[in-house]
Amino acid sequence: MKRKLKPLRQRKPKVTTTVRDMSRYIKEDTGFTEDDILVVIKSMIKFIKSRMLKGFGVSLPKLGIFYPLIKPARTVMSMNGGVGTPTKMRMSDRWQAKFNTSETLDKEMAKRQPTEQEVENLYEN
């Protein structure tokens, strides 16, 4: 019997790390103060957002590239909130933020083997 995968949004990690966790890690790694690190992280985020809003990609070595992309207009089905019959509607052109991982990160992730429990969590019961 073929097993059914959970929807993608349900397969994302339930636990995420925060900017505060990152600043603590960097503090231990560098000895800089946590407040200074938070200022740098917030400035970095502002820089990435501002460049993407101007249409530029931002490359972070060994991590990947953030870039803006125009998603072209297309016809989609509106489910009307589950009420009544679905209807076709036209979605206009729009900007979308994207991220592509670097080859280095892809290779490192590929080396990591998923556990049985992680694989089991991909499927509906």
DSSP file (Angstrom, degrees, kcal/mol; ACC not computed):
  #  RESIDUE AA STRUCTURE BP1 BP2  ACC     N-H-->O    O-->H-N    N-H-->O    O-->H-N    TCO  KAPPA ALPHA  PHI   PSI    X-CA   Y-CA   Z-CA
    1    1 A M              0   0    0      0, 0.0     2,-0.3     0, 0.0     0, 0.0   0.000 360.0 360.0 360.0 131.2    0.0    0.0    0.0
    2    2 A K        -     0   0    0      1,-0.0     2,-0.2     0, 0.0     0, 0.0  -0.589 360.0-133.7 -77.8 131.6    1.3    3.4   -1.0
    3    3 A R        -     0   0    0     -2,-0.3     2,-0.5     1,-0.0   122,-0.1  -0.587  14.5-124.6 -86.7 147.6    1.7    5.8    1.9
    4    4 A K        -     0   0    0    120,-0.2   120,-2.7    -2,-0.2     2,-0.1  -0.799  20.8-131.0 -96.8 127.7    0.5    9.4    1.7
    5    5 A L  B     -A  123   0A   0     -2,-0.5   118,-0.3   118,-0.2     3,-0.1  -0.430  23.6-113.5 -70.9 146.9    2.9   12.2    2.4
    6    6 A K        -     0   0    0    116,-3.2    -1,-0.1     1,-0.1     5,-0.1  -0.425  47.9 -84.7 -67.9 155.1    1.9   15.0    4.7
    7    7 A P    >>  -     0   0    0      0, 0.0     3,-1.8     0, 0.0     4,-0.6  -0.324  43.5-109.4 -59.0 149.5    1.5   18.4    3.1
    8    8 A L  H >> S+     0   0    0      1,-0.3     3,-1.6     2,-0.2     4,-0.5   0.853 117.1  59.0 -51.9 -42.3    4.8   20.3    2.8
    9    9 A R  H 34 S+     0   0    0      1,-0.3     3,-0.3     2,-0.2    -1,-0.3   0.764 105.1  51.3 -62.4 -23.8    3.8   22.9    5.5
   10   10 A Q  H <4 S+     0   0    0     -3,-1.8    -1,-0.3     1,-0.2    -2,-0.2   0.542 103.3  59.5 -88.6  -7.7    3.4   20.0    8.0
   11   11 A R  H << S+     0   0    0     -3,-1.6    -1,-0.2    -4,-0.6    -2,-0.2   0.480  80.9 105.2 -97.5  -4.0    6.8   18.6    7.2
   12   12 A K  S  < S-     0   0    0     -4,-0.5    -3,-0.0    -3,-0.3     3,-0.0  -0.387  89.3 -82.9 -71.6 154.9    8.7   21.7    8.2
   13   13 A P        -     0   0    0      0, 0.0    -1,-0.1     0, 0.0    -2,-0.1  -0.318  30.4-150.5 -59.4 138.2   10.6   21.6   11.5
   14   14 A K  S    S+     0   0    0     -3,-0.1     2,-0.5     1,-0.1    -2,-0.1   0.772  83.1  60.2 -79.6 -26.7    8.3   22.4   14.5
   15   15 A V        -     0   0    0     -3,-0.0     2,-0.3     0, 0.0    -1,-0.1  -0.891  68.3-177.7-105.5 128.4   11.2   23.8   16.4
   16   16 A T        -     0   0    0     -2,-0.5     2,-0.3    -3,-0.0    -2,-0.0  -0.859  23.8-121.1-120.7 159.9   13.1   26.8   15.1
   17   17 A T        -     0   0    0     -2,-0.3     2,-0.2     1,-0.0     3,-0.0  -0.670  28.4-137.6 -97.2 156.0   16.1   28.7   16.4
   18   18 A T     >  -     0   0    0     -2,-0.3     4,-2.0     1,-0.1     5,-0.1  -0.572  25.1-107.5-110.8 170.8   16.0   32.4   17.2
   19   19 A V  H  > S+     0   0    0      1,-0.2     4,-2.6     2,-0.2     5,-0.2   0.862 122.0  57.0 -62.7 -35.3   18.2   35.5   16.7
   20   20 A R  H  > S+     0   0    0      2,-0.2     4,-2.1     1,-0.2    -1,-0.2   0.909 105.5  49.6 -63.2 -42.0   18.8   35.3   20.4
   21   21 A D  H  > S+     0   0    0      1,-0.2     4,-2.1     2,-0.2    -1,-0.2   0.910 111.5  49.9 -61.1 -42.0   20.1   31.7   20.1
   22   22 A M  H  X S+     0   0    0     -4,-2.0     4,-2.6     1,-0.2    -2,-0.2   0.912 109.1  50.7 -63.9 -42.6   22.3   32.9   17.2
   23   23 A S  H  X S+     0   0    0     -4,-2.6     4,-2.3     1,-0.2    -1,-0.2   0.879 109.8  50.2 -65.9 -36.3   23.7   35.8   19.2
   24   24 A R  H  X S+     0   0    0     -4,-2.1     4,-2.2     2,-0.2    -1,-0.2   0.913 110.9  49.4 -65.6 -41.7   24.6   33.5   22.1
   25   25 A Y  H  X S+     0   0    0     -4,-2.1     4,-2.0     1,-0.2    -2,-0.2   0.932 112.8  46.6 -61.5 -46.6   26.3   31.1   19.8
   26   26 A I  H  X S+     0   0    0     -4,-2.6     4,-2.6     1,-0.2     5,-0.5   0.877 109.3  55.6 -64.9 -37.5   28.4   33.9   18.2
   27   27 A K  H  X S+     0   0    0     -4,-2.3     4,-2.6     1,-0.2    -1,-0.2   0.931 110.5  44.4 -59.1 -46.9   29.2   35.3   21.7
   28   28 A E  H  < S+     0   0    0     -4,-2.2    -1,-0.2     1,-0.2    -2,-0.2   0.861 117.3  46.7 -65.1 -35.4   30.6   31.9   22.8
   29   29 A D  H  < S+     0   0    0     -4,-2.0    -2,-0.2    -5,-0.2    -1,-0.2   0.817 130.5  16.9 -77.0 -32.0   32.5   31.6   19.5
   30   30 A T  H  < S-     0   0    0     -4,-2.6    -3,-0.2    -5,-0.1    -2,-0.2   0.703  88.6-125.1-116.6 -26.8   33.9   35.2   19.3
   31   31 A G     <  +     0   0    0     -4,-2.6    -4,-0.2    -5,-0.5    -3,-0.1   0.433  62.2 139.6  88.6  -1.5   33.8   36.7   22.8
   32   32 A F        -     0   0    0     -6,-0.4    -1,-0.3     1,-0.1    -2,-0.1  -0.322  62.6 -93.2 -69.4 159.9   31.8   39.8   21.4
   33   33 A T     >  -     0   0    0      1,-0.1     4,-2.1    -3,-0.1     5,-0.2  -0.461  26.2-125.9 -75.5 149.8   29.0   41.1   23.6
   34   34 A E  H  > S+     0   0    0      1,-0.2     4,-2.4     2,-0.2     5,-0.2   0.867 109.8  54.5 -63.4 -37.2   25.5   39.8   22.9
   35   35 A D  H  > S+     0   0    0      2,-0.2     4,-1.9     1,-0.2    -1,-0.2   0.915 108.7  47.9 -63.6 -43.1   24.1   43.3   22.4
   36   36 A D  H  > S+     0   0    0      1,-0.2     4,-2.0     2,-0.2    -2,-0.2   0.902 111.7  50.8 -63.5 -40.4   26.8   44.2   19.8
   37   37 A I  H  X S+     0   0    0     -4,-2.1     4,-2.7     1,-0.2    -2,-0.2   0.912 108.0  52.1 -64.1 -42.8   26.1   40.9   18.0
   38   38 A L  H  X S+     0   0    0     -4,-2.4     4,-2.6     1,-0.2    -1,-0.2   0.887 108.2  51.9 -61.2 -39.0   22.3   41.6   17.9
   39   39 A V  H  X S+     0   0    0     -4,-1.9     4,-2.2     2,-0.2    -1,-0.2   0.919 111.4  47.1 -62.5 -43.5   22.9   45.1   16.4
   40   40 A V  H  X S+     0   0    0     -4,-2.0     4,-2.5     2,-0.2    -2,-0.2   0.922 112.4  49.1 -64.8 -44.6   25.1   43.5   13.7
   41   41 A I  H  X S+     0   0    0     -4,-2.7     4,-2.3     1,-0.2    -2,-0.2   0.931 112.1  47.9 -61.9 -45.8   22.4   40.8   13.0
   42   42 A K  H  X S+     0   0    0     -4,-2.6     4,-2.2     1,-0.2    -1,-0.2   0.884 112.5  49.6 -63.3 -38.0   19.6   43.4   12.8
   43   43 A S  H  X S+     0   0    0     -4,-2.2     4,-2.4     2,-0.2    -1,-0.2   0.886 109.5  51.9 -66.3 -39.0   21.7   45.5   10.5
   44   44 A M  H  X S+     0   0    0     -4,-2.5     4,-2.6     2,-0.2    -2,-0.2   0.916 109.8  48.9 -63.1 -43.7   22.5   42.5    8.3
   45   45 A I  H  X S+     0   0    0     -4,-2.3     4,-2.6     1,-0.2    -2,-0.2   0.919 111.3  49.6 -63.0 -44.2   18.8   41.7    8.0
   46   46 A K  H  X S+     0   0    0     -4,-2.2     4,-2.6     1,-0.2    -1,-0.2   0.899 111.1  50.6 -60.6 -41.0   18.0   45.4    7.1
   47   47 A F  H  X S+     0   0    0     -4,-2.4     4,-2.4     2,-0.2     5,-0.2   0.939 111.1  47.2 -62.2 -48.6   20.8   45.3    4.4
   48   48 A I  H  X S+     0   0    0     -4,-2.6     4,-2.3     1,-0.2     5,-0.2   0.937 114.6  46.8 -60.3 -47.9   19.4   42.1    2.9
   49   49 A K  H  X S+     0   0    0     -4,-2.6     4,-2.4     1,-0.2    -1,-0.2   0.922 112.4  49.6 -60.6 -45.1   15.8   43.4    2.8
   50   50 A S  H  X S+     0   0    0     -4,-2.6     4,-0.9     1,-0.2    -1,-0.2   0.898 112.7  46.5 -64.6 -40.4   16.8   46.7    1.3
   51   51 A R  H  <>S+     0   0    0     -4,-2.4     5,-2.8     2,-0.2     3,-0.3   0.891 112.5  49.7 -69.3 -38.9   18.9   45.2   -1.4
   52   52 A M  H ><5S+     0   0    0     -4,-2.3     3,-1.6    -5,-0.2    -2,-0.2   0.896 107.0  54.8 -66.3 -38.8   16.2   42.7   -2.3
   53   53 A L  H 3<5S+     0   0    0     -4,-2.4    -1,-0.2     1,-0.3    -2,-0.2   0.739 106.6  52.7 -65.8 -21.5   13.6   45.5   -2.5
   54   54 A K  T 3<5S-     0   0    0     -4,-0.9    -1,-0.3    -3,-0.3    -2,-0.2   0.422 127.0-102.4 -90.6  -0.3   15.9   47.2   -5.0
   55   55 A G  T < 5S+     0   0    0     -3,-1.6     2,-0.3     1,-0.3    -3,-0.2   0.582  78.8 130.2  94.0  10.4   16.0   44.1   -7.1
   56   56 A F      < -     0   0    0     -5,-2.8    -1,-0.3    -6,-0.1     2,-0.3  -0.675  52.8-130.2 -96.8 151.7   19.5   42.8   -6.1
   57   57 A G        -     0   0    0     -2,-0.3     2,-0.5    10,-0.2    10,-0.3  -0.681  17.0-145.9 -89.1 154.1   20.4   39.3   -4.9
   58   58 A V  E     -B   66   0B   0      8,-3.1     8,-2.7    -2,-0.3     2,-0.5  -0.973   9.7-155.8-126.6 117.0   22.5   39.0   -1.8
   59   59 A S  E     -B   65   0B   0     -2,-0.5     6,-0.2     6,-0.2     8,-0.0  -0.783   5.4-165.8 -96.5 130.6   25.0   36.1   -1.6
   60   60 A L  E >>  -B   64   0B   0      4,-3.5     4,-2.3    -2,-0.5     3,-2.3  -0.962  33.7-112.8-114.1 114.1   26.2   34.7    1.8
   61   61 A P  T 34 S+     0   0    0      0, 0.0    41,-0.0     0, 0.0     4,-0.0  -0.113  93.9   0.2 -52.4 136.7   29.3   32.6    1.4
   62   62 A K  T 34 S+     0   0    0      1,-0.1    40,-0.0    39,-0.0    39,-0.0   0.513 129.4  65.6  63.6   8.1   28.8   28.9    2.0
   63   63 A L  T <4 S-     0   0    0     -3,-2.3    39,-2.0     1,-0.3     2,-0.3   0.690  98.7-108.0-119.4 -56.1   25.1   29.5    2.8
   64   64 A G  E  <  -BC  60 101B   0     -4,-2.3    -4,-3.5    37,-0.3     2,-0.4  -0.984  31.1 -66.3 154.8-162.7   23.3   30.6   -0.3
   65   65 A I  E     -BC  59 100B   0     35,-2.5    35,-2.4    -2,-0.3     2,-0.4  -0.990  23.8-152.1-132.5 131.9   21.7   33.6   -2.1
   66   66 A F  E     +BC  58  99B   0     -8,-2.7    -8,-3.1    -2,-0.4    33,-0.2  -0.827  31.6 165.6 -92.1 136.6   18.6   35.6   -1.3
   67   67 A Y  E     - C   0  98B   0     31,-2.2    31,-2.5    -2,-0.4     2,-0.3  -0.997  36.1-118.2-153.6 151.4   17.1   37.1   -4.4
   68   68 A P  E     - C   0  97B   0      0, 0.0     2,-0.4     0, 0.0    29,-0.2  -0.645  31.1-173.4 -86.7 148.4   13.9   38.7   -5.6
   69   69 A L  E     - C   0  96B   0     27,-2.3    27,-2.2    -2,-0.3     2,-0.6  -0.999  23.3-128.7-143.3 136.6   11.9   37.0   -8.4
   70   70 A I  E     - C   0  95B   0     -2,-0.4    25,-0.2    25,-0.2    23,-0.1  -0.771  18.3-150.9 -86.8 122.6    8.8   38.1  -10.4
   71   71 A K  E     - C   0  94B   0     23,-3.6    23,-1.9    -2,-0.6     3,-0.1  -0.844  25.5-126.0 -90.7 118.2    6.2   35.4  -10.3
   72   72 A P        -     0   0    0      0, 0.0    19,-0.1     0, 0.0    -1,-0.0  -0.192  29.1 -88.0 -68.6 157.4    4.2   35.8  -13.6
   73   73 A A        +     0   0    0     17,-0.1     2,-0.3    20,-0.0    19,-0.2  -0.258  57.4 164.4 -59.0 146.9    0.5   36.3  -13.8
   74   74 A R  E     -D   91   0C   0     17,-2.0    17,-3.3    -3,-0.1     2,-0.4  -0.982  40.7 -99.3-159.6 164.4   -1.5   33.1  -13.9
   75   75 A T  E     +D   90   0C   0     -2,-0.3     2,-0.3    15,-0.2    15,-0.2  -0.791  44.3 176.9 -91.5 132.3   -5.0   31.6  -13.5
   76   76 A V  E     -D   89   0C   0     13,-2.8    13,-2.7    -2,-0.4     2,-0.6  -0.846  31.4-109.9-130.2 165.7   -5.6   29.9  -10.2
   77   77 A M  E     -D   88   0C   0     -2,-0.3     2,-0.6    11,-0.2    11,-0.2  -0.880  24.0-149.5 -99.1 124.7   -8.6   28.3   -8.4
   78   78 A S  E     -D   87   0C   0      9,-3.8     9,-2.0    -2,-0.6    -2,-0.0  -0.834   2.1-159.6 -91.5 125.3  -10.1   30.2   -5.5
   79   79 A M    >   -     0   0    0     -2,-0.6     3,-2.0     7,-0.2     4,-0.3   0.467  27.3-135.0 -85.4  -0.7  -11.5   27.7   -3.0
   80   80 A N  G >   -     0   0    0      1,-0.3     3,-1.7     2,-0.2    -2,-0.1   0.816  63.7 -62.4  52.7  36.4  -13.7   30.5   -1.5
   81   81 A G  G 3  S-     0   0    0      1,-0.3    -1,-0.3     0, 0.0     3,-0.1   0.760  94.3 -62.0  64.1  24.6  -12.9   29.5    2.0
   82   82 A G  G <  S+     0   0    0     -3,-2.0     2,-0.5     1,-0.2    -1,-0.3   0.548 110.7 120.5  79.8   6.6  -14.4   26.1    1.5
   83   83 A V  S <  S-     0   0    0     -3,-1.7    -1,-0.2    -4,-0.3     2,-0.0  -0.911  72.2 -22.7-108.8 126.6  -17.9   27.7    0.9
   84   84 A G  S    S-     0   0    0     -2,-0.5    -2,-0.0    -3,-0.1     0, 0.0  -0.267 105.4 -24.1  77.3-163.8  -19.6   27.1   -2.4
   85   85 A T        -     0   0    0      1,-0.1    -2,-0.1    -2,-0.0    -7,-0.1  -0.657  69.0-108.8 -87.7 136.6  -18.0   26.1   -5.7
   86   86 A P        -     0   0    0      0, 0.0     2,-0.3     0, 0.0    -7,-0.2  -0.333  38.3-156.0 -59.8 146.2  -14.4   26.9   -6.4
   87   87 A T  E     -D   78   0C   0     -9,-2.0    -9,-3.8     0, 0.0     2,-0.3  -0.925  15.5-114.0-126.8 151.6  -13.9   29.6   -9.0
   88   88 A K  E     +D   77   0C   0     -2,-0.3     2,-0.3   -11,-0.2   -11,-0.2  -0.598  38.3 174.9 -80.0 143.4  -11.2   30.6  -11.4
   89   89 A M  E     -D   76   0C   0    -13,-2.7   -13,-2.8    -2,-0.3     2,-0.6  -0.970  31.7-112.5-144.5 161.0   -9.4   33.9  -10.8
   90   90 A R  E     -D   75   0C   0     -2,-0.3     2,-0.5   -15,-0.2   -15,-0.2  -0.852  21.6-154.6 -99.7 120.6   -6.5   35.7  -12.3
   91   91 A M  E     -D   74   0C   0    -17,-3.3   -17,-2.0    -2,-0.6     3,-0.1  -0.838  22.0-135.4 -91.5 125.7   -3.4   36.2  -10.0
   92   92 A S        -     0   0    0     -2,-0.5   -21,-0.1   -19,-0.2    -1,-0.0  -0.237  31.8 -77.0 -78.3 167.8   -1.4   39.3  -11.1
   93   93 A D        +     0   0    0    -20,-0.1     2,-0.3   -23,-0.1    -1,-0.2  -0.338  61.7 172.8 -57.7 143.3    2.4   39.5  -11.6
   94   94 A R  E     -C   71   0B   0    -23,-1.9   -23,-3.6    -3,-0.1     2,-0.2  -0.995  34.0-110.6-156.5 153.1    4.1   39.9   -8.2
   95   95 A W  E     -C   70   0B   0     -2,-0.3     2,-0.3   -25,-0.2   -25,-0.2  -0.562  33.4-171.9 -79.8 147.4    7.5   40.0   -6.6
   96   96 A Q  E     -C   69   0B   0    -27,-2.2   -27,-2.3    -2,-0.2     2,-0.4  -0.998  21.9-126.0-141.5 140.1    8.5   37.0   -4.4
   97   97 A A  E     -C   68   0B   0     -2,-0.3     2,-0.3   -29,-0.2   -31,-0.0  -0.711  34.0-178.0 -85.1 135.1   11.5   36.5   -2.1
   98   98 A K  E     -C   67   0B   0    -31,-2.5   -31,-2.2    -2,-0.4     2,-0.4  -0.884  16.2-158.3-130.3 161.5   13.5   33.4   -2.8
   99   99 A F  E     -C   66   0B   0     -2,-0.3     2,-0.5   -33,-0.2   -33,-0.2  -0.976   2.9-168.0-142.3 127.8   16.5   31.6   -1.3
  100  100 A N  E     -C   65   0B   0    -35,-2.4   -35,-2.5    -2,-0.4     2,-0.1  -0.967  23.2-128.4-113.8 130.6   18.8   29.1   -3.0
  101  101 A T  E     -C   64   0B   0     -2,-0.5   -37,-0.3   -37,-0.2     2,-0.1  -0.370  27.0-107.6 -73.8 155.4   21.3   27.2   -0.9
  102  102 A S     >  -     0   0    0    -39,-2.0     4,-2.5   -42,-0.1     5,-0.2  -0.371  24.6-113.5 -77.7 161.1   24.9   27.0   -1.8
  103  103 A E  H  > S+     0   0    0      1,-0.2     4,-2.4     2,-0.2     5,-0.2   0.871 117.6  57.0 -60.8 -37.5   26.6   23.9   -3.2
  104  104 A T  H  > S+     0   0    0      2,-0.2     4,-2.1     1,-0.2    -1,-0.2   0.938 109.6  42.9 -59.9 -49.1   28.6   23.7    0.0
  105  105 A L  H  > S+     0   0    0      1,-0.2     4,-2.7     2,-0.2     5,-0.2   0.904 111.7  54.9 -65.6 -41.2   25.5   23.6    2.2
  106  106 A D  H  X S+     0   0    0     -4,-2.5     4,-2.2     1,-0.2    -1,-0.2   0.918 109.4  47.4 -57.1 -44.3   23.8   21.2   -0.2
  107  107 A K  H  X S+     0   0    0     -4,-2.4     4,-1.2     2,-0.2    -1,-0.2   0.908 112.3  49.0 -64.8 -42.0   26.7   18.7    0.0
  108  108 A E  H  X S+     0   0    0     -4,-2.1     4,-0.7     1,-0.2     3,-0.2   0.895 112.4  48.2 -65.9 -39.1   26.9   19.0    3.8
  109  109 A M  H >< S+     0   0    0     -4,-2.7     3,-0.9     1,-0.2    -1,-0.2   0.885 106.9  56.9 -66.7 -38.1   23.1   18.4    4.1
  110  110 A A  H 3< S+     0   0    0     -4,-2.2    -1,-0.2     1,-0.2    -2,-0.2   0.791 100.6  58.6 -65.0 -27.6   23.3   15.4    1.8
  111  111 A K  H 3< S+     0   0    0     -4,-1.2     2,-0.5    -3,-0.2    -1,-0.2   0.761  87.8  89.1 -71.2 -25.0   25.9   13.7    4.1
  112  112 A R  S << S-     0   0    0     -3,-0.9    -4,-0.0    -4,-0.7    -3,-0.0  -0.640  72.9-146.1 -80.6 120.0   23.4   13.8    7.0
  113  113 A Q        -     0   0    0     -2,-0.5     2,-0.1     1,-0.0    -2,-0.1  -0.720  15.9-122.6 -88.1 131.1   21.2   10.7    7.0
  114  114 A P        -     0   0    0      0, 0.0     2,-0.1     0, 0.0    -1,-0.0  -0.438  26.4-120.6 -70.5 145.8   17.6   11.0    8.2
  115  115 A T     >  -     0   0    0     -2,-0.1     4,-2.2     1,-0.1     5,-0.2  -0.360  24.6-108.1 -78.1 164.9   16.6    8.9   11.2
  116  116 A E  H  > S+     0   0    0      1,-0.2     4,-2.8     2,-0.2     5,-0.2   0.898 121.9  52.5 -58.9 -41.1   13.7    6.4   11.0
  117  117 A Q  H  > S+     0   0    0      2,-0.2     4,-1.8     1,-0.2    -1,-0.2   0.900 107.8  50.6 -64.0 -41.0   11.6    8.7   13.1
  118  118 A E  H  4 S+     0   0    0      2,-0.2     4,-0.3     1,-0.2    -1,-0.2   0.900 113.3  45.5 -63.7 -40.9   12.3   11.7   10.8
  119  119 A V  H >< S+     0   0    0     -4,-2.2     3,-1.6     1,-0.2     4,-0.4   0.915 110.6  53.4 -67.4 -42.9   11.3    9.7    7.8
  120  120 A E  H >< S+     0   0    0     -4,-2.8     3,-1.3     1,-0.3    -1,-0.2   0.836 100.5  62.2 -60.3 -33.5    8.2    8.3    9.5
  121  121 A N  T 3< S+     0   0    0     -4,-1.8    -1,-0.3     1,-0.2    -2,-0.2   0.605  89.8  70.6 -70.4 -11.5    7.1   11.9   10.3
  122  122 A L  T <  S+     0   0    0     -3,-1.6  -116,-3.2    -4,-0.3     2,-0.3   0.740  93.5  67.1 -74.1 -23.0    6.9   12.6    6.6
  123  123 A Y  B <  S-A    5   0A   0     -3,-1.3  -118,-0.2    -4,-0.4     2,-0.2  -0.687  83.7-115.1-107.7 152.0    3.8   10.5    6.2
  124  124 A E              0   0    0   -120,-2.7  -120,-0.2    -2,-0.3    -2,-0.1  -0.500 360.0 360.0 -75.1 151.8    0.3   10.7    7.4
  125  125 A N              0   0    0     -2,-0.2    -1,-0.1  -122,-0.1    -4,-0.0   0.479 360.0 360.0 -73.7 360.0   -0.8    7.9    9.9
